Amino acid sequence: MERSRIVFSGSGGQGVITASIILAKAAAIFEDKHAIQSQSYGAAARGGATRSDIIIDDSEICFPKVIQPNVLVSLTQESYNKFAPIIRPGGLLLVDSKYVTIEKKVDAKHITLPMYETVMKEIGKPIVFNICVLGALISISGLIRPESIMKVLETTIPEDFMEMNEKALDLGIKMGKKEHY
């Protein structure tokens, strides 16, 4: 496996940090990979800029910061504008069509999906938007198996919310399959 350097970015309240923690746990615990996750927040917990770095590899990881991601997930225009220039040439750029308009041309595969709108239409609750994004990402990239994400969810969230999260993950996977990287 090539080392995956991922930056999840958005704003506080979108579940960016939670999604990245789930991804790193799935890789480390259920995929037998080395994974590291770190995060930074803007001044406000809700609405402030949020960034999370995840590195996944088969070998040991010695430096925990992502300098040039080969995968960038941007869930706000602000995060897209800020982080699109740092993506590794030939990388993957995943954005949500409701919140991000592709403006800059960067050397990456651009994928724009209506993840938020699909979650609202199919589930009606924005709380699982991040899980839909995670489903799209793993479907497009093949980073982690969906079963590993589900195992982390089963140990992380209350049972009453499992069905909604599983549906959101499936929605993202289906959207991502149409865009397989």
N, C-alpha and C positions, 0 to 999 in steps of 0.2 A: 504494500500500500504506500502510495506517495503521501508524504506528510500533508495533512489538511490544516490550513491556517484559515480560520473563519472569524469574521467580525460580524456580530449581530448588532444592529444599531436602530435606534428609534427614539421614542420619548417615554418618560416614566408613566406607568399605568398600562402600557401595551403588552407587558409580559415578556419583554426582551430578555431580561436576566433569568427569569424562570425557564424559558425555552432553552437558553444556553446551558443552564445547569442540568436540565433533563438530558440534553444531547451528550454532554460530557459524562454524566453518570452512566448512560446507556452504553457508551463506548468503553468506559473503564470497567464497569461491573459485568455487563452482559455480552460484550463483544471481545473481551480479553485484550484490549488495546490500552496504550498509554494515552491519557487525556488530562488536560489541564484547562481550567476556566478561571478567568478573572474579569472584573467588571469595574466600570466607573460611571458615576452619576453626575448629572448637572446640578445646579443649585437647588432645584425643586424636585421633590419626590415624584410628583405628578406633573407631567408636562415638560419637565426638564430633559435635556439631552441624556441619552443612555447609550453606553457601549459595553459590549461584552466580547472578550477574546476567548476563543476555544482553539486548542491545538489537539489534534488526534493523530496518532502514529503507532506503528508497530514497535518502534524502538523508543528508548528513553528520551524524554524531553528535558532539555537543560535550561532553556530560556522561555519564560512564561508569557512574553508579550508578542503580539502579532504586529509586525512592522509592515509587511506587504501581504495582505490576505489573498489566497487563491479563491476564496468564497466570501462574498459580501452580501449581507441581507440588510436592506435599508427600508425601514417602515415609516419614515417621514422625509419630507423634502429637505429639511435641514440636515439630517444625517446623510442623505444621499449626496448633497452638495459638499459636505465636509469630507466624506470618506471615499467617494467614487475615484478620486485621483490616486489613491494609494493601492488600488487593486492590482494584483500581479497580472502582467500581460497574459491573455488567454484564459483568465479566470472566469468565474461565474458571478453574475450580479443579479440577485433576486429582489424585486421590489413589488409592493402592493399598488395596484392601479388607482385606488381611491386616494392615496396619500402622496404618491410620488410620480412626477413627470420627468421622464428621461430628458435631460438637457445637454449634458456634456457627452461627447463621444469618447469613451474609454475603450481600450483594447481588452474587451471581455465579452462573454456571451450574456446579453441582456435578456432577462425573462421578467415580464410584467404580468402578474396574475391578479384577478379580482378576488383575493382571499377574504378581505374584510366583508365585502358585499355578499360573497357566497355564504360566509358564516352567518351573517345577519338574516339572509333569505332562508337558509336551511335550518338554522338552530335558533336564531333570534336573540342570542346573548353574546355580546362582544368579549366576554371573559375567556372564551376559548379561541380567540383569533390567533394567539401565539402558537397554539397546538396545531392549527391549520397550517400556519407558516412552516412549522417544523415538519409536518407531513409532506408539504410541497418540496422542501429542501432535501429531505432524505430520499424522496422519490426521484428527484432530478439528479442528485449527486451519487446516490448509492452508498453514502457514508455509513449508515447504520440501518439495520433491519427494523421494520415497524414493530416486530414482536419485542425488541429490546426497549423501544420507547414505551410500549404498553406496560412492560414489567416495571419500569421506573414509575410510571403514572400510578400503577397499582399500589406502590409503596409510598407514594407522595401525597395523593389527593384522597379526600373522603369518597367512600364507595358510592354515595348518592350522586357524585359528579362524574363517575367513570363513563357512563353511557354517552354523555354529552361530549366528553373529551375524546372518546373513541370515534365518535361520529366526525368531530372536527379533524382528527388525524386522518381519517379515511377521505374526507373531502379534499384535504391538502394533497394526499397521495394521488388521488384521481386527477387533480389539476396538474400535478407534477409529471405524471406519466405521459401526458400529451406533449411535454416539453423536455423529455429525457435528455440529459446532458451528454 
